[in-house]
Amino acid sequence: MYIRYLLAVLAAGLIAGLLMTPAMYIKTVPLILQAEIYEDASGGHDHGETSEAAAPHSHGDAAEDEEEGAELPFGRLGNTILANLVACGGFALALGGTALLLGRRVTKQNGIYWGLAGFFAVSFLPSLGLSPELPAMPAADLAERQLWWVVTVILSAIGIYLLVLRAEIWAKILGLVAIVAPHLYGAPHPEDISSPIPSLLASQYAVATTATNLFMWVVIGLTLGWLVQTYASAEIEA
């Protein structure tokens, strides 16, 4: 029934994933390579996981990683492209599915606003509690961080919906509460926050990651609006 709509959404995600890769190689990958030097010098790191596979490890020589990849068999560039395609495809499906469930059309005119909503819900607001991490940076238990992130994304999305798409005063108040609640509860952090990574490098990475995520979501929103309005508008109206 919504075959064209689904294809348009997937195409938007794939386009964003392809464009995201050069953006990352300009902004974030050089900072990751710098951080790996500090990680090697410190003898690896532990992000709080307890399994044997998650024990402290070293990323090895940056040039060797560039050819062989850290763990997947496609090399750093191939792994990055694959991860971006999967992630952006999933984000585009979430955005397109949300619009469909809410009975709202994504168009060329409002696509950027949908993209910005996704950026704030999935990237910006959760990063206020859990900032992007470079190799060798300390982190709390992985399961705790994942749970907090998922809850924060859901509450942030609900809050944005109530603030933007509902006119009632109670909805505005409830939306603010939903957005603020996970941050009042607090994100999980390790007791020992010492790290060999210079604070300047960590802050640069946080800014670069935010910028690339904003670029990704804007591309998803704009591309999704254009493709849906061009190829799937009749299918939605029907």
N, C-alpha and C positions, 0 to 999 in steps of 0.2 A: 504493500500500500504506500509506503514511504521510501521506496527504493531510491528515487532520485535525491530525496532529502538526505538519506543515509550516505549515499555516494558523495554528495556535496560536502557533508560534514567531514567524512574521511579524507577527501581531497584537501580540504582546508587544513586539517591536521598534518598531512604529509608535506604540504607546501611550507607550513610553518616549521616543521622539523628539519627540512632541508636548509631553510634560511637561518635557522638557529645555530647550525654547526659553524659556519664562518663567523658568526657573531661571538660564539664562545671562544673560538681560536684567536679572535682579536682581543677579547676582554678577560676571560677567566682562565683559559688553559695556560697562558704564560705565568700567571700567578700560582697555579697548581704546580707547575714545574719548579718554580722557585721554592715552594713549600716542601717539595719532595727532597730537596737538598738538605733542608733543616731536619726533615724526618730521618734521612739516612744518617746524619751526624748524631742524632739522638738515639739511634738504635731501634727505631720503630715506635709504634704507639698502640694503645689499647683504648677502644671506644666504649668499653663497658660490657661487651658481649662475653658470655661465659663459655661458648662452645670452642672446641679445638680449632675450628676453621677461623674463628674470630680472634685468635691469640695475636699478640703484638707482632707486627710484620713490617718489612721494609718494601717500599715500592721499587727499589733497585735504581739502576742508572736511568736517567730520563730518556736518553737516546735509545736505550734498549727497550724501554716501555713503548716508545714511539713506534718501534717496529713490531713488537710482540704483543703489546697490550698487557694490562695488569693481570687479568684473570681470563677474559674472554679471548677467543682465538682470532679476532679480526684486526688487531692492532689498535692503537689509541684512536686514530681517526675513524676506523670502521666501527669500533665500539661506540664512539660518540654519536656517529650518524644513526646507528641502530637505536640507541637509547633515546635520541631526540625524536625519531620517527614514532617510536612506541609511545613516548610520553605526550608528544603533541597530538597524536591521534587520539589518545585517551582523553586529553583535556578538551579537544574539539567535540568529541562525543558527549562528554559531560555538559559542555556549554550548549550544544545543540539540543540535547535531550531535555535539559532544564527549560530552555525556551519553549520546546514543544509541550512539556507538561504544564507550563504556566499559561499556555495559549497565547504566547507572544511571538511575533514574527521578527526574525533577525534580517535586517535589510542593509543595503549599502549605506544608508544614512545613520542607522543606529548601531551598526556592527562594532564600531570602535568603543561604544559604551558597554556593550556586552563583554568585549575583551578587557576593558578596564575593571569591570565588576569581577571577572575571573581572576585578574591580577591581584586585586585587593583581597579576595576571599582565599585564594590558594597560595599566593606568594608573599605579599607584603605584610598582611596582618599576622600570619603565623611566624614570619621572620622577626617580628618584634619580641617574641619569646625565645625562639630558637634561631639564632643567626646562622647563616651558611658557614660550614666548617671546612677548613683546609686539612690536608694530611698532617698528622702529629698534633692536632688540636684536641684537647680533652673533651669528652662528651659523656652524658649520662647513659643509662641502660637503653639499648636500642628499642626494645618493646615499649618502654615508658615514653620515649620520645615519639614513636610512631602513633601511639594511642593519643597523646596530647595533640599531635599535629592533626590527626583525623577529626577529633572532636572540635578543634579550633576552626578547621576549614568548614565543617558543617554549620557550626554556630555563626561563623562569619558570613556564610552564604545566606543563612536565614535572616541575619541582621541586616544585610544589604537589601534583601528583598523587602523587608518590613519598612526600612527607611526610604527606599526609592520608589517602590511600586504600591505602597499603601499610604492612604492619606490620613487615616485615623491617628489621633494623638497617642492612644494606647499602643498602636503599632510602632510609632516612632520611639517611644520609651522602651518598649520590649526589644526593639531592634538594637538600641544602644546597649541594653543589658546583655543581649546575646553576644555582641561583639566584645564587650569588655570582660565578661565573665571568665573566660579561660585565662586571661592575663592576670586577673585578680587571684585566681587559683594558683597560677604560677607554672611555668614550664619546668620540666626536670633538668637539673644541672648537676655536674659532678662536684663532689666535695673539694677535690684538688683541681684547681683551674690553672695550675702552672703549665706553661707550654713553651717549647723552643721557637715557636713561630713569632716573629716580631709583630707587635701590635699594629704597626703601620701596614704590614702585608695583610693581616687579617681584616683590617678595616677596608683596605682597597678591594679585597675579595668580596666582602659583603656588599659594597657599593656596585662592583662590577656584576655580581650575580643578580642584584636587584634590577640593574639596567637591562641585562639580557633577558630576564624574565618579563619585564615590561615590554620589551621589543617582541618577544614571543607571543604574549597575549594580545597585543595590538594587531599583530599579523593574523593571528587566529580569528579575532573578531572581524577585522576588515575583510579577510578572504572568505570567511563563513558567510558574512552578509552579502557579499557580491555573488558568490556561487549559489546560495539559496535563492536569492531574488532572481537570478538569471535563469537557473535551471530547475528549481523545485518550487517556485511560488504557486504555480497552477496546481501542483500535487497537494500542497498544504490547503489551498482554498477549497479543493474538492473534498 
